[in-house]
Amino acid sequence: MKLRVPGYYKHFTCIADKCIDNCCFGGWQIDIDEETIDYYDTVQGDFGDRLKKYVDKEAGCFKLNNGQCPFLLNNNLCEIYKELGPEHMGLVCTQFPRFTEYYGNIKETGIGMACEEAARIILNDSTPFILEETDIDEEEIWGEYDSSLGQSLFILRDKIMAMLDDTSLLLTDKLCVILDMFDHLQNMINSNDYDEIRKFCSDIDLIEDIKASLLKQDTNTSIITSNGNSKPDNKVIKDINMKIWWAYLDLEPLNNKWQELSSNAYGYLYENNDEVSCPSYDNNLLELYFTRLTKYYVYRYMLKASFDHNLTGKAQLIVSNLVIIKDLFIFKKERDSNQDDKKILMDIIHIFSREIEYSEDNISDLYDSFIFDDVFSCKTLTNAARRI
């Protein structure tokens, strides 16, 4: 099997007690694998008694103490690590914030934005996106992986990453391309037209397509169809963004920090009778960080369509997430105009990821909203994308 990881992956190490928003608190359920639970059952003495007290064997997780792991010490270090060694920590504890997906004979691993150190590394990575590949001794895992679709999407993903790395193009135009292209391919997926999918992914030149669209020229593979290059007015955008927010506010809140931030931001931006002024901020920084965030989303989610055949949903997730994150940034910047833009963005993206990406139920509920709520149509989201 081949292991693929992003170029920045090798730079990640847990910063342990230096972590401000520790992954051991915040109300998350901390799962424990069966092998580790069985070992904890054999530990003797006072520490063994504490393990038995705070391990929920039936649910396969720790019993939280005031929303945090009962084995988190006052210095933000792990008591299990201290008492038993790292080899006896559960898989979730040793692997977080890493995520892994298997595509037949390919294993892809990355680091998630829910970890503040991972977010710092990804958002500050100035190099073009690359995947480093090594051979590993693991069995291939095929499961429900649709290899015919997956092979085409791998080709297309490389082209999307090259497009996102092209600094001569604006992110808004790139997002519109992704929305239109994924929606176009979704029709082929629904028709099981795999030969046409393969041909499209092989032939498309995304950078040429955007430039031709900006010059209002036709190309043989043009997939920009929504709204041309026009930007809708503020009232239209406010209505779209407000409806996007409804889906996110309906999700199960995992911690108080997110609940307070999201409700306050929505109230200020969309329930405030006064006209909301946009604070001044570094547009170039926002463009840079949002582009890197988009690359992260494309890497983490796009190929999942080779399992669920929902490629449009991946584009909807990317654009909707960016809409919410930008609103949160505007809200935080308005509240504290002197705070550093980079710090505000880093904090928001990290908090947002903890709440949304690391809850399978929340991701699933969003995908349901994308299907049933008209505001998430690719045409409507293209309007939203043009104002990100």
SEKOLKOL-15486 format. One line per field, with one value per residue (C-alpha): residue in three letters; x, y, z. Coordinates in nm, 2 decimals. Layout:
r: c(ALA ...)
east: c(X ...)
north: c(Y ...)
up: c(Z ...)
This chain:
r: c(MET LYS LEU ARG VAL PRO GLY TYR TYR LYS HIS PHE THR CYS ILE ALA ASP LYS CYS ILE ASP ASN CYS CYS PHE GLY GLY TRP GLN ILE ASP ILE ASP GLU GLU THR ILE ASP TYR TYR ASP THR VAL GLN GLY ASP PHE GLY ASP ARG LEU LYS LYS TYR VAL ASP LYS GLU ALA GLY CYS PHE LYS LEU ASN ASN GLY GLN CYS PRO PHE LEU LEU ASN ASN ASN LEU CYS GLU ILE TYR LYS GLU LEU GLY PRO GLU HIS MET GLY LEU VAL CYS THR GLN PHE PRO ARG PHE THR GLU TYR TYR GLY ASN ILE LYS GLU THR GLY ILE GLY MET ALA CYS GLU GLU ALA ALA ARG ILE ILE LEU ASN ASP SER THR PRO PHE ILE LEU GLU GLU THR ASP ILE ASP GLU GLU GLU ILE TRP GLY GLU TYR ASP SER SER LEU GLY GLN SER LEU PHE ILE LEU ARG ASP LYS ILE MET ALA MET LEU ASP ASP THR SER LEU LEU LEU THR ASP LYS LEU CYS VAL ILE LEU ASP MET PHE ASP HIS LEU GLN ASN MET ILE ASN SER ASN ASP TYR ASP GLU ILE ARG LYS PHE CYS SER ASP ILE ASP LEU ILE GLU ASP ILE LYS ALA SER LEU LEU LYS GLN ASP THR ASN THR SER ILE ILE THR SER ASN GLY ASN SER LYS PRO ASP ASN LYS VAL ILE LYS ASP ILE ASN MET LYS ILE TRP TRP ALA TYR LEU ASP LEU GLU PRO LEU ASN ASN LYS TRP GLN GLU LEU SER SER ASN ALA TYR GLY TYR LEU TYR GLU ASN ASN ASP GLU VAL SER CYS PRO SER TYR ASP ASN ASN LEU LEU GLU LEU TYR PHE THR ARG LEU THR LYS TYR TYR VAL TYR ARG TYR MET LEU LYS ALA SER PHE ASP HIS ASN LEU THR GLY LYS ALA GLN LEU ILE VAL SER ASN LEU VAL ILE ILE LYS ASP LEU PHE ILE PHE LYS LYS GLU ARG ASP SER ASN GLN ASP ASP LYS LYS ILE LEU MET ASP ILE ILE HIS ILE PHE SER ARG GLU ILE GLU TYR SER GLU ASP ASN ILE SER ASP LEU TYR ASP SER PHE ILE PHE ASP ASP VAL PHE SER CYS LYS THR LEU THR ASN ALA ALA ARG ARG ILE)
east: c(0.00 0.11 0.08 0.02 0.06 0.07 0.41 0.34 0.24 0.60 0.61 0.35 0.42 0.19 0.28 0.13 0.12 0.18 -0.16 -0.42 -0.73 -0.64 -0.81 -0.87 -1.14 -1.43 -1.70 -1.58 -1.65 -1.30 -1.33 -1.11 -1.04 -1.13 -0.76 -0.68 -0.99 -0.89 -0.54 -0.68 -0.89 -0.56 -0.40 -0.38 -0.35 -0.50 -0.44 -0.61 -0.91 -0.93 -0.92 -1.20 -1.40 -1.37 -1.38 -1.72 -1.67 -2.01 -1.99 -1.61 -1.51 -1.39 -1.65 -1.58 -1.54 -1.69 -1.65 -1.28 -1.09 -1.05 -0.68 -0.58 -0.35 -0.34 -0.03 -0.23 -0.03 -0.18 -0.17 -0.21 0.10 0.28 0.18 0.16 0.36 0.25 0.22 -0.09 -0.28 -0.58 -0.57 -0.78 -0.54 -0.23 -0.36 -0.55 -0.56 -0.46 -0.73 -0.70 -0.89 -0.83 -0.88 -0.81 -0.43 -0.38 -0.39 -0.41 -0.34 -0.36 -0.39 -0.71 -0.77 -0.94 -0.59 -0.45 -0.10 -0.22 -0.42 -0.11 0.10 -0.16 -0.25 0.11 0.23 0.34 0.46 0.26 0.04 0.22 0.16 0.46 0.42 0.59 0.54 0.40 0.33 -0.05 -0.32 -0.53 -0.88 -1.14 -1.47 -1.73 -1.46 -1.56 -1.22 -1.34 -1.47 -1.18 -0.92 -1.08 -1.12 -0.75 -0.66 -0.91 -0.79 -0.44 -0.57 -0.77 -0.47 -0.27 -0.55 -0.57 -0.19 -0.21 -0.19 -0.28 -0.64 -0.89 -1.03 -1.38 -1.34 -1.18 -1.47 -1.72 -1.54 -1.54 -1.91 -2.00 -1.76 -1.87 -2.23 -2.16 -1.98 -2.26 -2.50 -2.25 -2.21 -2.59 -2.60 -2.31 -2.14 -1.79 -1.62 -1.74 -1.62 -1.28 -1.26 -1.37 -1.13 -0.84 -0.92 -1.02 -0.78 -0.91 -0.67 -0.74 -1.11 -1.11 -0.90 -1.13 -1.43 -1.28 -1.22 -1.57 -1.43 -1.56 -1.35 -1.44 -1.45 -1.59 -1.79 -1.85 -2.22 -2.36 -2.41 -2.11 -1.88 -2.15 -2.17 -2.51 -2.61 -2.58 -2.95 -2.94 -2.61 -2.75 -3.05 -2.84 -2.59 -2.86 -3.02 -2.68 -2.64 -2.97 -2.83 -2.53 -2.72 -2.94 -2.64 -2.58 -2.35 -2.05 -1.91 -2.01 -1.74 -1.88 -2.24 -2.17 -1.96 -2.20 -2.52 -2.36 -2.22 -2.56 -2.75 -2.52 -2.50 -2.85 -3.09 -2.94 -3.17 -2.88 -2.68 -2.37 -2.05 -1.77 -1.45 -1.12 -0.90 -0.62 -0.78 -0.46 -0.43 -0.79 -0.74 -0.43 -0.57 -0.90 -0.71 -0.51 -0.82 -0.99 -0.69 -0.73 -1.10 -1.04 -0.78 -0.98 -1.33 -1.32 -1.23 -1.49 -1.73 -1.58 -1.77 -2.09 -2.11 -2.20 -1.95 -2.18 -2.20 -1.82 -1.84 -2.14 -1.95 -1.64 -1.83 -2.08 -1.80 -1.61 -1.92 -1.97 -1.60 -1.58 -1.89 -1.73 -1.42 -1.61 -1.80 -1.48 -1.29 -1.58 -1.57 -1.20 -1.06 -0.71 -0.67 -0.43 -0.62 -0.41 -0.48 -0.86 -0.86 -0.65 -0.88 -1.20 -1.09 -0.97 -1.29 -1.51 -1.33 -1.36 -1.74 -1.82 -1.55 -1.51 -1.88 -2.00 -2.36 -2.30 -2.14 -2.42 -2.68 -2.51 -2.52 -2.89 -2.94 -2.74 -2.99 -3.31 -3.25 -3.27 -3.02 -2.75 -2.81 -2.48 -2.63 -2.72 -2.39 -2.21 -2.36 -2.23 -1.89 -1.85 -1.87 -1.63)
north: c(0.00 0.36 0.62 0.98 1.28 1.66 1.82 2.01 1.68 1.61 1.94 1.84 1.74 1.78 2.09 1.92 2.16 2.46 2.40 2.67 2.49 2.14 1.85 1.68 1.93 2.11 1.85 1.61 1.24 1.07 0.73 0.43 0.13 -0.22 -0.33 -0.03 -0.08 -0.45 -0.34 -0.07 -0.35 -0.52 -0.22 -0.26 -0.02 0.32 0.43 0.11 0.19 0.54 0.39 0.15 0.44 0.68 0.43 0.36 0.01 -0.01 0.32 0.28 0.62 0.81 0.96 1.33 1.53 1.88 1.84 1.73 1.41 1.30 1.22 1.57 1.71 2.07 2.13 2.02 1.69 1.34 1.13 0.81 0.90 0.98 0.66 0.40 0.54 0.66 0.29 0.25 0.56 0.49 0.52 0.84 1.01 0.91 0.98 1.31 1.54 1.31 1.17 0.88 0.76 0.44 0.43 0.07 0.05 0.42 0.55 0.92 1.09 1.45 1.67 1.85 2.22 2.13 2.12 2.47 2.36 2.18 2.49 2.71 2.48 2.45 2.82 2.93 2.68 2.90 2.61 2.47 2.18 1.84 1.49 1.29 0.92 0.62 0.24 0.09 -0.26 -0.26 -0.45 -0.28 -0.17 -0.14 -0.15 0.07 0.26 0.32 0.29 0.40 0.73 0.77 0.74 1.03 1.24 1.20 1.34 1.63 1.70 1.76 2.01 2.19 2.22 2.37 2.61 2.71 2.76 3.00 3.34 3.53 3.42 3.53 3.27 3.38 3.28 2.95 2.87 2.94 2.69 2.43 2.47 2.45 2.17 1.95 2.01 1.93 1.61 1.51 1.48 1.24 1.04 1.02 0.88 0.64 0.79 0.70 0.72 1.08 1.16 1.02 1.22 1.54 1.51 1.43 1.71 2.00 2.29 2.48 2.78 2.84 2.80 3.08 3.32 3.26 3.33 3.65 3.76 3.63 3.38 3.03 2.72 2.36 2.25 2.57 2.49 2.84 2.88 3.06 3.44 3.52 3.76 3.98 4.04 4.04 4.33 4.34 4.26 3.94 3.83 3.90 3.69 3.40 3.41 3.43 3.11 2.94 3.03 2.86 2.52 2.57 2.71 2.40 2.17 2.02 2.25 2.07 2.34 2.67 2.87 2.79 2.83 3.18 3.29 3.17 3.30 3.64 3.67 3.58 3.81 4.10 4.04 3.94 4.04 4.38 4.65 4.89 4.88 4.67 4.83 4.62 4.68 4.74 4.43 4.28 4.15 3.99 3.79 3.67 3.57 3.38 3.20 3.12 2.97 2.75 2.65 2.56 2.34 2.17 2.11 1.98 1.74 1.62 1.58 1.57 1.20 1.10 1.13 0.80 0.64 0.83 0.96 1.30 1.53 1.84 1.81 1.86 2.19 2.30 2.22 2.42 2.74 2.73 2.68 2.98 3.20 3.12 3.16 3.50 3.62 3.51 3.70 4.02 3.99 3.94 4.21 4.46 4.38 4.43 4.62 4.64 4.26 4.10 3.97 3.66 3.57 3.62 3.40 3.13 3.12 3.11 2.85 2.63 2.67 2.61 2.29 2.15 2.21 2.11 1.88 1.65 1.57 1.30 1.39 1.76 1.69 1.44 1.70 1.96 1.72 1.67 2.05 2.08 1.84 1.98 2.36 2.56 2.81 2.55 2.51 2.56 2.86 3.03 2.94 3.09 3.43 3.38 3.27 3.59 3.79 3.58)
up: c(0.00 -0.06 0.21 0.10 0.33 0.26 0.26 0.58 0.77 0.88 1.07 1.32 1.67 1.97 2.17 2.49 2.78 2.56 2.39 2.49 2.37 2.47 2.29 2.63 2.72 2.56 2.60 2.33 2.38 2.40 2.26 2.37 2.15 2.28 2.32 2.53 2.75 2.80 2.91 3.15 3.31 3.41 3.58 3.96 4.25 4.30 3.94 3.82 4.04 3.89 3.54 3.61 3.77 3.47 3.18 3.03 2.89 2.74 2.55 2.48 2.61 2.91 3.16 3.14 3.45 3.40 3.03 3.03 3.05 3.41 3.34 3.23 3.49 3.61 3.39 3.08 3.05 3.04 3.36 3.16 2.96 3.29 3.47 3.19 2.91 2.56 2.44 2.66 2.55 2.33 1.95 1.95 2.20 2.01 1.66 1.71 1.52 1.24 1.00 0.76 0.46 0.26 -0.12 -0.21 -0.23 -0.12 0.24 0.28 0.61 0.72 1.02 1.12 1.19 1.53 1.67 1.71 1.62 1.31 1.21 1.26 1.04 0.76 0.75 0.75 0.49 0.19 -0.03 -0.32 -0.22 -0.26 -0.15 -0.03 -0.11 0.06 0.05 0.37 0.48 0.52 0.36 0.09 0.21 -0.07 0.11 -0.06 -0.25 -0.61 -0.78 -1.12 -0.98 -0.74 -1.02 -1.21 -0.89 -0.80 -1.14 -1.10 -0.74 -0.86 -1.11 -0.85 -0.62 -0.90 -0.96 -0.60 -0.59 -0.89 -0.72 -1.04 -0.99 -0.72 -0.48 -0.55 -0.92 -0.81 -0.58 -0.85 -1.08 -0.81 -0.75 -1.12 -1.20 -0.91 -1.00 -1.36 -1.27 -1.02 -1.32 -1.48 -1.15 -1.12 -1.48 -1.41 -1.71 -1.60 -1.94 -1.97 -1.61 -1.69 -2.01 -1.85 -1.56 -1.80 -2.05 -1.83 -1.79 -1.49 -1.51 -1.87 -1.81 -1.54 -1.75 -2.05 -1.84 -1.71 -2.07 -2.16 -2.41 -2.48 -2.43 -2.52 -2.16 -2.00 -1.68 -1.55 -1.60 -1.30 -1.29 -1.51 -1.32 -1.16 -0.79 -0.63 -0.41 -0.03 0.04 -0.17 -0.01 0.34 0.27 0.14 0.42 0.68 0.55 0.54 0.90 0.99 0.90 1.12 1.41 1.40 1.46 1.80 2.00 2.14 2.36 2.51 2.34 2.00 2.11 2.24 1.95 1.68 1.84 1.91 1.56 1.40 1.62 1.55 1.17 1.09 1.38 1.44 1.32 1.27 0.95 1.02 0.90 0.78 0.97 0.79 0.77 0.57 0.25 0.13 0.45 0.42 0.06 0.16 0.46 0.29 -0.01 0.22 0.41 0.08 -0.01 0.32 0.26 -0.09 0.04 0.33 0.17 -0.21 -0.25 0.00 -0.30 -0.42 -0.13 -0.11 -0.47 -0.34 -0.51 -0.51 -0.13 -0.10 -0.29 -0.08 0.23 0.13 0.03 0.32 0.57 0.42 0.44 0.81 0.89 0.72 0.91 1.24 1.14 1.06 1.39 1.60 1.41 1.47 1.84 1.87 1.58 1.74 1.75 1.50 1.19 1.18 1.54 1.49 1.18 1.35 1.65 1.46 1.21 1.50 1.70 1.39 1.30 1.65 1.64 1.28 1.14 1.44 1.48 1.24 1.33 1.25 0.91 0.83 0.92 0.70 0.40 0.46 0.46 0.13 -0.03 0.10 0.14 -0.18 -0.04 -0.09 -0.47 -0.65 -0.84 -0.51 -0.34 -0.64 -0.54 -0.19 -0.32 -0.51 -0.19 0.02)
